[in-house]
Every structure is written in C-alpha cells, then in structure tokens.
Amino acid sequence: MTPLHSTLKRALTIDGRDYVLTLNETALKLTLKGKRNGVELPWSQLVNGEAALAVALHASLGAFAAKDKAQAAESPATAKPSPVAKSSPSAKPKRKAPPARKK
C-alpha cells in the first residue's frame, strides 16, 4: 500500500454541482469547485466515529445549500435588464429623484 505523503485532489459531480475532494495526511476536505473554504474532516474524527461527527457533517453540508440559496436570491437582483425590455414602446422612462432642498 502506498502511504499518503502529498496532497491528492479529485473532481466530483454531485447533483449537477462540481466539487473538489482533497485528501492529505491529516484530513479530507470537500469544497465547491472554484472556492477555497469547504467541509474539512480530520481522519481521527472519522476513525473514532464520534457522535458529534454526524451532526457536524450534516450541518456543514447544509452550509453549501444555504450559500446556494443566498446566491440564487442575489442573482435576479444583480442581473442586468435585457435590451429587449429597454426598447419596448410601453416601457415608461424612470423618474429622476428631485434635487435636495437647501435648509
């Protein structure tokens, strides 16, 4: 058997989303592709089978889902309006804010 002395990375696709699994001497780490932070699980916790491990793992996997929901909510707000909407004759021009009053 070959010992694990250097970092080993593998790409995964889970439910249509790309992840990177990183294995090293101390832990395994699962991150969304293109991101740095993810779920890290030390080998000692995996071997010990601690009860808190399952709770922490499910909570951390929920963090991926929470981030996706937040990004999905931001996407429509940050999206640029389509050029078709600008050229439609029924579109009303935006009103400019009135100038600030001097006191």
C-alpha positions as semicolon CSV with decimal commas, in nm:
position;residue;x (nm);y (nm);z (nm)
1;M;0,000;0,000;0,000
2;T;0,133;0,347;-0,089
3;P;0,143;0,596;0,201
4;L;-0,026;0,934;0,154
5;H;0,255;1,189;0,183
6;S;0,136;1,453;-0,060
7;T;-0,200;1,613;-0,133
8;L;-0,433;1,423;-0,362
9;K;-0,719;1,608;-0,535
10;R;-1,011;1,462;-0,726
11;A;-1,309;1,623;-0,901
12;L;-1,662;1,512;-0,815
13;T;-2,002;1,599;-0,955
14;I;-2,285;1,560;-0,706
15;D;-2,641;1,652;-0,808
16;G;-2,508;1,851;-1,103
17;R;-2,268;2,061;-0,893
18;D;-1,888;2,036;-0,918
19;Y;-1,681;1,971;-0,605
20;V;-1,315;1,908;-0,530
21;L;-1,219;1,638;-0,280
22;T;-0,875;1,697;-0,127
23;L;-0,700;1,423;0,069
24;N;-0,388;1,486;0,276
25;E;-0,213;1,324;0,573
26;T;-0,435;1,489;0,834
27;A;-0,781;1,530;0,682
28;L;-1,014;1,518;0,386
29;K;-1,176;1,834;0,255
30;L;-1,475;1,883;0,026
31;T;-1,519;2,223;-0,142
32;L;-1,724;2,368;-0,422
33;K;-1,512;2,396;-0,736
34;G;-1,351;2,738;-0,756
35;K;-1,387;2,806;-0,383
36;R;-1,135;2,779;-0,100
37;N;-1,350;2,711;0,203
38;G;-1,535;2,388;0,245
39;V;-1,603;2,100;0,478
40;E;-1,292;1,958;0,641
41;L;-1,298;1,629;0,831
42;P;-0,987;1,515;1,022
43;W;-0,905;1,145;0,984
44;S;-0,901;1,100;1,363
45;Q;-1,266;1,205;1,390
46;L;-1,362;0,971;1,108
47;V;-1,185;0,675;1,270
48;N;-1,318;0,746;1,621
49;G;-1,676;0,755;1,497
50;E;-1,768;1,038;1,732
51;A;-2,140;1,107;1,765
52;A;-2,085;1,478;1,706
53;L;-1,928;1,393;1,372
54;A;-2,259;1,311;1,207
55;V;-2,421;1,627;1,341
56;A;-2,129;1,845;1,231
57;L;-2,120;1,682;0,888
58;H;-2,489;1,736;0,823
59;A;-2,469;2,095;0,948
60;S;-2,172;2,171;0,727
61;L;-2,336;2,016;0,421
62;G;-2,633;2,236;0,493
63;A;-2,394;2,530;0,467
64;F;-2,342;2,451;0,096
65;A;-2,718;2,459;0,043
66;A;-2,756;2,786;0,237
67;K;-2,486;2,953;0,028
68;D;-2,655;2,840;-0,294
69;K;-2,991;2,977;-0,182
70;A;-2,829;3,310;-0,097
71;Q;-2,655;3,325;-0,434
72;A;-2,978;3,234;-0,614
73;A;-3,160;3,513;-0,432
74;E;-2,889;3,763;-0,530
75;S;-2,878;3,659;-0,896
76;P;-3,206;3,819;-1,011
77;A;-3,128;4,141;-0,824
78;T;-2,782;4,171;-0,977
79;A;-2,881;4,064;-1,326
80;K;-2,876;4,333;-1,592
81;P;-3,207;4,414;-1,761
82;S;-3,244;4,267;-2,104
83;P;-3,205;4,501;-2,403
84;V;-3,548;4,391;-2,529
85;A;-3,714;4,541;-2,222
86;K;-3,545;4,878;-2,285
87;S;-3,661;4,902;-2,644
88;S;-4,026;4,819;-2,581
89;P;-4,255;5,117;-2,652
90;S;-4,475;5,050;-2,347
91;A;-4,184;5,087;-2,103
92;K;-4,209;5,409;-1,904
93;P;-3,895;5,616;-1,851
94;K;-3,764;5,620;-1,495
95;R;-3,829;5,932;-1,291
96;K;-3,531;6,121;-1,164
97;A;-3,512;6,195;-0,793
98;P;-3,592;6,559;-0,710
99;P;-3,295;6,776;-0,612
100;A;-3,223;6,802;-0,241
101;R;-3,370;7,106;-0,070
102;K;-3,145;7,359;0,093
103;K;-3,225;7,446;0,452
